[in-house]
């Protein structure tokens, strides 16, 4: 699953500004309620006065039509305001993401247009004639709503276009929006005041009619192409997976229908009102009254459909809106923790200052995604020729590549990778050294690409690293920085001199080498000490380093790379990092190979509690538990991390997020399809590597792969579709 659109996507990561925006939108919702009640009270008062036998009807001087028409128009406008107000209030109150804020602004613009248009006759009934001013302001809000609608559509399609790498015509849509802005500016000037003329209004109406037709054609073409891709995706699978893919196609159809209906509603209003007032072509005087009712209902239906469309686009009908608000509330609590976090203060002693110096040095050993890709690409070529991505763990790579490559400088490999330049990481990766190294790298790259599962990234690492680089470059993620203990800890100050339990390479069967650097080591209890912990040891400062980075960088996040066997959740110090990030109010992003892994172990994981974790030393467990202030809250957060995004269904997503999720699947399907097999030149991208055992590392068996049967070749993708 991908991140939400417009990042609506980055949608659930509120910083202080976003929280303030949420409060501002709630204030706007209260204002809508107040103004709507004001209109209602005023209308009830005026109807009581002017529809009595004494008054004889509404004053007619404000409008060149009869009182019956005025009364009908006023009643319909008030009804519109009363119906549209709750929609605007709901969306404003729930405007916690960029996508929902856009919908809230759109619904509010539509409501304001109706409210101001209703205010004109209400004021006229009290002898205040502000028809021209009200009409002008109402026109501004009407034009603004007509521009916001295609702009939201553009944002939705643009993210999808970038994700699935298919041209959906967003550039043409953007140009049409620009033309619309010019036309509406011209209309605002030429249809009011001294420049007003029927000819100007007529020309503008015809231009806007053609523009709306262009919007309809562009969106139909884009959704038709997307629908064809979605149907192609569903045709590649059978059974339950096919049903999930078909759900994506159904969503595309419903979105296309909703947007087309919205623009047709605007189009019919332009045509009917244009005919009524003679802007599009001359109308006989006797036909005008016949068109009055049609014009009223045309305007009303357009306005009502615009509000309903905003509600539908927000995901209200699928339950996605309430889910977003619920998640945002939990993010508010996280933000409160983050705001209260302060940089750790030293106690002024030499030992404390030395400790903090080591913490800050560790905190500047990040590396870029580009450097990580370079290392992985060179791993088999230069550092570890027998590297098998299906067998070698992070521990294997540390022992046979990371430690040897940093031995000459006796420093952390991250420092060497970044040419000695201190690099502050944007994210810290929590992982298990028993996990496949390929999967660790895939989890980091998947996070950079906005994925929640890394199985397809793992597959691409085996076949086409250059394509991954191009995707990351396109998304501007090659310069993203991460902190991983395997790279960022100086292994020559700790573990390089010994190999516990005589660990062996799974391919060659040989024992891991011992580093001959001879550098003095510093473990947890080695002097000098601060309290009972070594000052020079780098492996006992993860919590402090995380707190230091989180307190000095609001955007610092944690990435949790979960291994296939879910052993990470049983590792005490991995859980400690999760707890430290939770207590610091950090954003946490959990990645797994496939949601199938979580689903298969759902019952076991639901029983997961921090109090039940185990460690080789019982005192370690007590130390970790002592740092968690609210264990129930931490356990709940852990459950949300595991099950919140990965096992959520389509009903948990708003339409924009559904579109983006479908785009991510289409992107990987396209990449798999493009990896056609070359019959003449064998290539690693077209082969599956199978090892015959520890003693046969130099005798690899290569099997050709055909991509004609996607059910057999891309089971990872198949699994992802089942969790859309």
N, C-alpha and C positions, 0 to 999 in steps of 0.2 A: 504494500500500500504506500502511496506516496504522501508527501506532505500536502496540506490543504492549499487551495488556490490563493494566488495573489498574496500567493502565499498564503489568500485566505488561509493558506498553508502554513507556515510560521504563525499560524492563526492562534495557537494556544500558548504563546510564550509572552505574556504581557509584561512589559517593562513599566516603569513609573508613568511614562507618558501615556501608554495604552490604558492603564488603570484610570488616569485622569480623564482620558477620552470617554471611557465607559461612564464615569460620573457625569460628564458633560451631556452625553446622550440621554442619560436618565433625567437630567434637568430639562432637556428638550422635550422628553415624553411628558413630564409634568406640565410644561407650558402648553403642549397640545391639548391635554385634558382641560386645562383652565380656559383656553380660547374656545374649545368646542362647547363647554358648558355656557360660556358667555353668549355664543351664538344661539344656543338652545333656549336660554332664558329670554334673550331679546326677542327671538322669534315667537315664543309662546305669548309674551306680553303684547307684541304687535298684532298677532293674529286675534287675540282677545279683543283688542281695540278696533281694528280695521275691518274685521269680518262681522262686526255687530251691525244690527239694522241702523244704528245711529250714524255710523261712519260711512256706510254705503260702499265699502270696498277699499282696496289699496289705492293710494294715489297713483295717478296715471302719468303725471308730468315727467317722471324720470325715464320713461321708456315709450317709444312711439307705437306701442301695441296695446291691446285692450287689457283690462284688469284681470280677466279670466286667464289670459296667457301669463300675466305676471304671477298670479297665484300659483298656477301649475308649475312654472319655472322655479319659483321660490321653494315650493314644497319638495321638488325633486332635488334641488341643490342642498337643502337642509338634510334630506335623507342621505345624500352622498356624503356630506360632512360627517354625519353620525355613524355611517358604516365605515368610512375610511379612517376615522380617528382611532378606533381600537386597533386597526391593522398597523397604523403608524406608531402607536404607543407600544404595542408588543415588540415590533422590530427595533424601536429606539431603546427599549428597556433591555433587549437581548443583543444589542450591538457591541459584541465583545470581540469580534474578529473583523479584519478588513472587508471580507465578503459580506458579512452581515451589516457592517456599517454602510456599505454601498447600497444595499437593499433598503436600509432604514432611511437613508437620504432620499432615495428615489420615492419611497412611499410618502415621506414627509412633503416632498415637492408636489406630489399629486394632491395630497390633502390640502396644502396651502393654496394651490390653485383654486380648488373648490371652495375653500373657506373665504378667500378674498372675493371670488365671484359671487358668493352668497352675501357678503357684506354690503355689496352695492345696493341691492333693493332694500335691505334692512335699514341702511342709513337713509335711503330715499324716503322710506315710510316715516321717518322722523324729521323730514325736511332738510336733511343733509345730502346734497347732491354731489357725490364724488364718483360718478359713473366713469368718467374718462380716466381718472387716476386708478380706480380699481381695475378697470379693463386693462390698463397698461401693465400694472403689476401682475395681474393674473396671467397676462400674455407672457411675461418674462418667466414665470414659474412653469407655464405650459411648455415653452420652448426648452427650458432647462431640463424638464422631465423627458422630453423627446430626445435630448442629447445624452442624458445619463443612461437610458435604456440600451442604445447600441454600444455605448462605452462599456457597460457591464458585459454585454455579449462579446465585445472585442477582447476584454480581459480574460474571459472564460476560454475563448477559442485560442487566444495567444499562448496561454500556459499549456493547453493541450497540444498545440502545434509544436511548441518547443520540446515537449515531453516525448511525443511519439515520432517526431521528425518527419511529419507529413505536412505539405503545404495545404492549408485550409483557407487561403485567401484572406488572411487577416490584414495584409497590407492594403488591399483594395477596400476592405471595411474601414480601415483607419482613414484612408483618403476620403471615403464617403462621409465619415464623421466630421472631418475638417470642412468639407463643402457644406455640411449641415450647419456648422457653427457660423460660417459666413452668411448663409441664407437667413438664419434666425437673427443674426445681428442686423442684416439689411431689413428684415421684416419688422424688427422692433423700432427701427428708425422711420421706415417709409410708411408704415400702416398706422401711425399715430402722429398727432400734432400737425404742423403746417405742411408736411410732406405727404400727407395722406391723400390717396386717390384710389378709385376703384381699379384703375389700370395697374397700379403698383401692387395692390393686394392680389389681383388676379394673376399677375405674373409670378408673384411669390407662391401662391397656392399651387399653380401648375408645377413650379420648380420643386416644391416640397413633396407633392404627389409623386413625381418621378424619383425623388430621393428615397421615399419610403419604399417604392417598388424596387429600387436598387438594393436597399437593406434586405428585403424579403428574398430577392434572388441570390444575394451573397450568402445569407445564412442557410438557405435551402441547399445551395451548392456545397457549403462546408459540411453541413450535417449529413447530406447524402453521401459524401465521400467517407465521412467518419462511420456512417452506418454500414457502408460496404466493407470497411475494414473490420468492424465489430462482427459482422456476419461471417467474414472469412475466418476470424478467430474462433467463433463458435462452431464453424464447420470442421475445424481441425480436431475436435474432441467429441466424446460421447458421454452419455449418462449424466451423472451429477455435475461433472465439470462443464459439460455442454450447457446445462441449465444455467450455471453461473455466468457463462459467457453470453448466453442469450439475454440474461438480465441486463448486461451492459448494452446490448443492442436495443432492448426495450427502453432503457433510460434515454438513449440517444433519440429514439422516436418521440418520446414524451417531451423532451426538451425542445426538439424541433417544432412540435405542435404548439407548445406554449409560446415560443418566441414568434412564430408565424401568426398566431392568434392575436398577440399583442400588437404587432405592426398592422395587421388587417383592421383592428379596432381603430387605430389612429387614422388609417387610410379612409375608412368609411366615414369618419367624422369630417375629414378634410373635404371629401366629395359632397356629402349631404349638406353641410353648412355652406360650402362654396356655392352650391346650386341655390340654396335658400336665399343667400344675399346677392346672387347674381355675379359672383366673382369669376366663376369658371365659364359660364355662358349665360346669356340673357334668359330671364324667366318672366312669364306673363304675370301680371299683377294678381289675377284671380287664383294663381297657383301658389302664391306665397303663403297664404294661411294654411293651405293643405300641408305645406312643408314645415310649418312651425313646430308641430308635435314631433315630426320625424327628426328635426334638428335637435330638439330638447333631449329626446331619448338617445339620439346618436352621441351627443356630448356626454350624457350620463353613462351610457354603456362603455364608452372609451375610458372615462375616468375610473369607473368601477373595475374594469378589466385590468387597468394598469395597477391598481392597488392589489387585486387578487394575484396578479402575476408576480408582484414583489413578494407576496407571502409565499407563493409556490416556489419561487427561485431560492428563497431563504432556506428551504428544506423543512418548513413547518409541517407539511402534510406527511412527511416521512419520519418525523420525530427527530431529525437531525438538529433542529434548532434548539430543542430542550437539552439535547446531549451536549451541544457546544457550550451552553450556559452552565451546565453542571460542571463540565471540565474547567471552565474559566473560574468558577468559584474555588475549585481546588488550587488553581494556579494563583489566585489571589492570596491564599494562605502561604503558598510557596514564596511569593513575592515579599510578604511581610517578613518571613525569615531572612530573605536575602537582604532586605533593607536594613534589618537590625544587625547584620553581620559587619564586623569591623576588622580592620587589619590587626593581626595579632601583635600585641605590644610586648616588647622585651622587658625583662625585669631589671635591666641595667647592669647585670653581672657579666663578666667576660664569657662565662659559659653560655648564658642565654643569648648573648650577641653572636657568639660563634655558631650556636644552633640555628639562629635565624639567618645567618649568612649562608649556611648550607641549604636551608629551605629555599631561599631566594635564588641561589645558584641552580638548584634543581628546577625551579619554576621557570627558568629561561633555557631549557633544553628541549624545546619543541622542534619539530621538523615539518616540512611541507609535504603535501600529497605528491607533488612532482618528484621529490627526492625519494619518497617511499616507492613510487612506481619504478624509478631508476634502479633502486636496490633490488626489487623483486625481479625485474627483467634481467639483471645481471647475476642473479642468484645461481641459476643453473649454468650460465655461460662461464662465470669466473670464480665465484666463491664456493659453490657446492655442486659440482657437475652431476652428481647422482641424485640431486633433489627430486623427490617425487611428491607432488602437491597432495596426493591422496593418502600419504603415509607420514610425512615428516611434520612433527609438531613444532610449536614455537620453541619449546625447550631444545629440540634437535637443532634448529636454526641458530639459536643463541650459542650453543656449544660449538657448532661447526662453521658458522659464518660470522655472526656478530662479534664474538670474542676474538677470533683470529684477525678479523679486519680492523679491529681497534687496538690490537696488541702493541703495535709499534708506538702509538701515541699514548697508550694506557689511559684512554679517556672514554667517555660515552660515545657510542657510534653516532648518536644524534648530533653531537658537537662536530664530528668529522664530516658528516653529511652536509651540515650547514656551514662548512669551511670556517669553523671556530666562531661564527657570529652568534651571540646570544639571541635566541628566538623564543618569544613568548607564545605558548600554545593557546589556541582558542578552545580546544576540547581535550579532555583527559579520557583515555580509553581504559576501562576495566575489563580484564580478560583472564582466561585460564591458560597457563603455560602448557597444559596437556591438550589444548585445542590444536587443530591443524593450522599451520602457519598461513597457508593459503586463505583459510577462512577468517583469520584475524585481519589480514590485509583486505579481504573482500568486505568485511564488516565496516572497516574504516572508509573504503571507497563507496560502499552503499550509503553510508551516512552522508558523505559529501554529495552524493547524487540525489539525496532525498528519499532513499528507499528505506523500507522497514524490514525487508528480508534480503539476504545476500546470496541466495543460491545461484541466481543468474549472473551475478557479478563474479562469483567463484568460477562459473563455467567460462566466462569471458577471460578471466585471468589465465585459464588453461589454454585458451585458443587465440585470443586477440587482445593483447595488452594495449596495442596502439589505438584500437577502437575505444577502449576505456579512457585512454588519455584524451582522445578527441572529445568524448562526451564531457569529461571533467573540464577541459579547456573551454568548451562552449558554455558551460555553466559557471565559469569563472572560479572553479574550485581547486585548481592546481596549486594555488598559493595558500589554501587553507592549511592551518597548522594544528598538529596533534601532539599529544604527549603519551608515549607508551613506555612502560617500565623497561621492557626488553631493549629498547633503543636508548632511552633517556637516562637510565641508571648506568653509572660507570661500573661495569661488571668486574673490572680489574681491582676495584676496592672491596670486592666481596667474593663472589662465587667462582671466579675463573680458575682458582688453584686446586679445586677438588671436584670430583664427579660422584655424587651420592649414589650408593648402591650399584656402582659399576654400570650405569645406564649405557645402552648400546644403540647404535643407529639401526632403525627398523629395516633398512634396505641392505646395507653392507654387513650388518651383524657385528660390526667392530665397536669397541668401547669409544665413547666420546673422548676427544683429546683433552689433556690438561694444559692450561696456558702456562708458558714458561716465563711470563713477564717478571715475576718476583716482586711485584709491588706489594707493600704492606696492606693487610686487609683490616677492615673495620666492621665488626658485627654488632649486634644490638647491645651487648653487655661489655664491650671493650672500652677501656678508658681513652680519653677523659669522658666523664659522664655529666649529664644534666638530669638530676634525679637518679633514676636507675637505668637511663638510656644513653647509649653512646652518641656523642656529639658528631663524630665524623662518619658514622654509619649513614648511608643514604637510603637504606631499605626500611627505616623506622620513621620516616618523616612524610609519608604519603598524605596523612590526614592534615598535617600542618601546611604542606605545600598546596593541597587542594583549597584549604581555607584562605591561604595567602592569595592565590590566584582568583578565587571567587570574590574576595572582599575588595580586590583592586580592579576587577573587570566584571561588570554586571552581565556581560554576555557569555562568560565562561561556562561551559557545559560539560556534562559527562556522557560518554558513549559506552554502553555496556554490550560487549561482543560475547554472545552466549554460544557455548560449544554445542555440538550436536547431541551429546549425552547429558546436557544440562548440569554438568559437574560444577559449573561456576557457582550455582546457588548453594552448594555444599562446602565451598571453600571459605573458611572463616575470614580471611583477609580480603577476599573479594566482596563479601557481605559487608565488611568494615568500610570499604570504599563506597559502597552503596549507601550505607548509613551516614557516612561523613558528608556525602553530596546532599543527602536528604536534609540533614541538620543545617547545612549551609544554604538551603533553599535553591540549590542549583537545578537547572533544567536537565532531565535525564532522558536519554534516548536509548531504548533497548532494541537490539537487532538479533534476529535468529536466522538460521539457514532457511527455514520455511515454517509457516504457522502450523503445518502438520505436526511438527515436533512438539509444539506446545499443546496442541489438541490431544495428541496421543497420551500425554502425561498430565492431562488437566486435573484429574482427581488427586494425584500426588502433589502437584504444585499448589492446589488450593489449600492444602494442609501445611504449606510452607510457612514457618514462623522463625523469626530471628532468634528466639529463645532456644530453638532446637538445633542450632548449628553446632558443628563439632570442629575441634582443632586438636593438633597433636599435644598442645599444652593447654590444660584447662584454664590457666590464668589468662591466656589470650582471649578466651571466650568472655571471661568476666571483664576484661579491659574493654572489649568492643561493646558489650552490653552497657557498661557504665557511661559510654558516650552517647547513647540513644536516650533522649529525654522522654519521648512518648513512643513506647514500643508498639502499641496498638496502631498509632498513626503510621508508623514506619511499615508495619505489616500490611496495612491497607494500601499504602503507596506502592509497595512491592507487587501486590496483586494487580493494581492498576497498570503498572509498568508491563507486567507479563500478559495480562488479558485485555487491557483497555483498547489498544489499537489493533493488535494482531488477530484477534478473533472476532472483532466487530464486523457486522454485516453491512449490506448496502443501506439498510434502514438507519444505520448510525452515521451516515455521511450525508452532507448536503449535496445537491446536484453538481456543484462545481468540483467538489472533492471526488465524487463518483467519476466525473469526466477525466480528472487528472489521474485517478487510479487506473482507469481503462487505458489512458495514454501511456502509462508506464508499462503495462503489459504488452501493448502493441509495440512499444519500442523494443522490448526484448524479443518479441516474436519476430519482428522485422530483422533484428540482428542475427537471430538464429537462422532465419530463412536465407539471409544474404551469405551465410557461411557455407556456400555450395561447395561440394567436394570436387577437387581437381583430380581427374583420372590419371593425368600424366605425371604430376609432381606431388608426392606425398608431403603433407605439411602437418605440423603439430595441431593446427586448428581443425584438421579433418580426421584426427586419430584419437583413439582412447588408449591410454597406456596401462598395461597390466604387468605387474611384477610377478616373477615366478618364485619369489622368496628371497630371503636374506643373502643367499649365496649366488643368486643369479642377477645381481644388480646391473651387470653390464650386458645382459641379454634380455632386452625389453621386447615384448610381443606387441606389434602394432595391428590394430583392427580397423579397417575402413568403416566409415560411418556414412550412411545415406540419410538425407534429411526429408525423404518423401513421406516418412511416417512420424509426424510430430508427437504422437502419443507415446512413442517409444524413445524418442531422442530428447525431448524436453520435459521430463517428469517434474522437474522443479517448477517450470512455468505452469504446468497442469495443476500442481499443488497450490500455486499462488492464486490461480483463478478461483479455486474453490473457496478462497477466503476474501474475495472481493466484497 
